[in-house]
Amino acid sequence: MPKEYLLQEALKLAIKGEKDSIDFYRKAAANAHNDRARKVFELLANEEVGHLKSFFQYYKGGEFGDVESYMKTPPDVNNPTYKALIKAVGEATMEKQALEIAMKEEKSVVAHYTVLAQDIIDPMVKSVFERVVKETQGHYDMIEDEYMRLMGMVDKTDTDTFVRE
C-alpha cells in the first residue's frame, strides 16, 4: 500500500476517535453531579476538539464534510466506550466510572497514536500525532488526579507531606 493511503487511513481513524472522545466527555460533563468533575470533562472535550481540528487539517477524504458540521453529528451510540458511559449514567458512582473509562481510553490512545506516528513520513503530520500523544498523556494524568481526588486518595501533590510524616 502507498504511504499516502496509510497516512489518510490513520488520519481517518484519528478523526473518528477524537469525535468519539468529544461525545464521551460532553455526555460525561452533562451528567456529572460533581462540579469539579464536570469542569474536567468539559476541559477534556474542548481539548479533543483541538485534536480533531488538527487531524482534519491534513485529511483529504470528504466523508466527514467540514469540521464544524462533523462535530455537530450525533454520537456513535454503538461505540463501546460511549455505551459504557451510558450504562453508568444515573448511577451514584457515574463520575467514578466515567473517569475509569476515560483513563483506560486515554492510555489506549497514547499507545495507538505512538505506533501510528512511528510510520508517518510527513513531518508535519508526524508532529501532530506526537503533539497529541503528549497532550493525551496529560489528559490521562489530569483524569487520574481527578479520580484520586474524587475517591479521597492521596493526591500526588500531597506525596511530600505524607512521605515526610
C-alpha positions as MATLAB code, in Angstrom:
seq = 'MPKEYLLQEALKLAIKGEKDSIDFYRKAAANAHNDRARKVFELLANEEVGHLKSFFQYYKGGEFGDVESYMKTPPDVNNPTYKALIKAVGEATMEKQALEIAMKEEKSVVAHYTVLAQDIIDPMVKSVFERVVKETQGHYDMIEDEYMRLMGMVDKTDTDTFVRE';
ca = [
       0.000    0.000    0.000;
       1.243    3.504   -0.749;
       2.317    5.540    2.283;
      -0.200    8.315    1.488;
      -3.059    5.820    1.718;
      -1.818    4.621    5.085;
      -1.483    8.211    6.295;
      -5.038    9.042    5.226;
      -6.365    5.909    6.937;
      -4.512    6.865   10.126;
      -5.961   10.366    9.980;
      -9.457    8.993    9.339;
      -9.202    6.724   12.391;
      -7.831    9.588   14.477;
     -10.662   11.918   13.423;
     -13.278    9.289   14.287;
     -11.559    8.566   17.617;
     -11.365   12.232   18.573;
     -15.062   12.730   17.732;
     -15.927    9.743   19.907;
     -13.881   11.273   22.731;
     -15.618   14.636   22.343;
     -19.018   12.956   22.551;
     -17.941   10.902   25.577;
     -16.615   13.892   27.523;
     -19.592   16.090   26.662;
     -22.025   13.404   27.816;
     -19.993   12.813   30.991;
     -19.969   16.570   31.706;
     -23.706   16.857   31.126;
     -24.383   14.050   33.601;
     -21.782   14.858   36.251;
     -23.124   15.896   39.645;
     -19.718   16.924   40.949;
     -18.778   20.428   39.739;
     -15.048   19.779   39.589;
     -15.514   16.524   37.649;
     -17.863   18.367   35.266;
     -15.209   21.015   34.625;
     -12.581   18.341   33.972;
     -14.858   16.621   31.439;
     -15.657   19.960   29.747;
     -11.971   20.851   29.523;
     -11.156   17.454   28.045;
     -13.958   17.767   25.465;
     -12.598   21.151   24.374;
      -9.071   19.813   24.060;
     -10.321   16.880   21.973;
     -11.934   19.421   19.622;
      -8.463   20.889   19.092;
      -7.067   17.438   18.308;
      -9.862   16.716   15.844;
      -9.240   20.020   14.054;
      -5.508   19.284   13.860;
      -6.110   15.929   12.193;
      -8.829   17.344    9.934;
      -6.350   19.848    8.554;
      -4.384   17.054    6.813;
      -7.194   14.660    5.919;
      -8.055   14.581    2.210;
     -11.222   12.474    2.386;
     -14.635   14.062    2.159;
     -16.938   11.659    4.004;
     -16.933   13.761    7.191;
     -17.908   17.004    5.479;
     -16.476   20.139    7.069;
     -15.125   20.034   10.611;
     -17.868   22.164   12.178;
     -20.664   20.062   10.655;
     -18.933   16.849   11.658;
     -18.645   17.944   15.284;
     -22.416   18.513   15.344;
     -23.225   14.974   14.194;
     -24.841   12.728   16.798;
     -22.628   10.445   18.891;
     -21.884    6.931   17.694;
     -24.107    5.108   20.172;
     -22.531    1.794   19.119;
     -19.086    2.890   20.257;
     -18.180    0.608   23.214;
     -16.752    3.470   25.282;
     -19.872    5.571   24.814;
     -22.068    2.557   25.617;
     -20.169    2.015   28.874;
     -20.743    5.651   29.837;
     -24.460    5.477   29.035;
     -24.709    2.388   31.230;
     -23.077    4.325   34.102;
     -25.276    7.431   33.729;
     -27.738    7.729   36.571;
     -25.702    5.618   38.969;
     -24.387    7.214   42.129;
     -20.833    6.388   41.032;
     -21.195    7.805   37.489;
     -18.243   10.199   37.774;
     -16.003    7.452   39.162;
     -16.965    5.051   36.382;
     -16.629    7.738   33.698;
     -13.141    8.603   34.956;
     -12.146    4.920   34.967;
     -13.384    4.510   31.385;
     -11.607    7.717   30.369;
      -8.278    6.622   31.882;
      -8.448    3.345   30.005;
      -9.285    5.088   26.722;
      -6.632    7.801   27.050;
      -3.973    5.172   27.766;
      -5.120    3.226   24.684;
      -4.967    6.362   22.516;
      -1.410    7.116   23.656;
      -0.323    3.608   22.674;
      -2.186    3.652   19.349;
      -1.052    7.124   18.224;
       2.531    6.365   19.261;
       2.558    3.366   16.914;
       0.919    5.356   14.104;
       3.391    8.232   14.478;
       6.362    5.889   14.008;
       5.314    5.078   10.430;
       4.325    8.579    9.308;
       6.817   10.122    6.929;
       5.262   13.575    6.503;
       6.996   15.649    9.225;
       4.038   17.997    9.757;
       1.536   15.175   10.261;
       4.022   13.222   12.363;
       4.422   16.253   14.623;
       0.615   16.488   15.004;
       0.440   12.868   16.164;
       3.412   13.338   18.505;
       1.886   16.509   19.997;
      -1.456   14.778   20.503;
       0.325   11.856   22.215;
       1.881   14.279   24.710;
      -1.398   16.101   25.275;
      -3.266   12.815   25.660;
      -0.771   11.683   28.283;
      -1.535   14.970   30.027;
      -5.241   14.117   29.798;
      -4.575   10.767   31.438;
      -2.660   12.466   34.252;
      -5.473   15.009   34.764;
      -8.120   12.281   34.827;
      -6.062   10.224   37.257;
      -5.667   13.242   39.555;
      -9.415   13.891   39.489;
     -10.112   10.211   40.107;
      -7.789   10.216   43.121;
      -9.440   13.367   44.465;
     -12.931   12.005   43.933;
     -12.037    8.734   45.635;
     -10.408   10.512   48.587;
      -6.999    9.054   47.770;
      -3.712   10.800   48.396;
      -3.100   13.267   45.602;
       0.372   13.402   44.094;
       0.670   16.989   45.340;
       0.313   15.618   48.885;
       3.020   12.976   48.474;
       5.761   15.011   50.147;
       3.564   15.700   53.157;
       2.721   12.040   53.698;
       6.205   10.725   52.952;
       7.812   13.066   55.495;
       5.323   12.324   58.277;
];
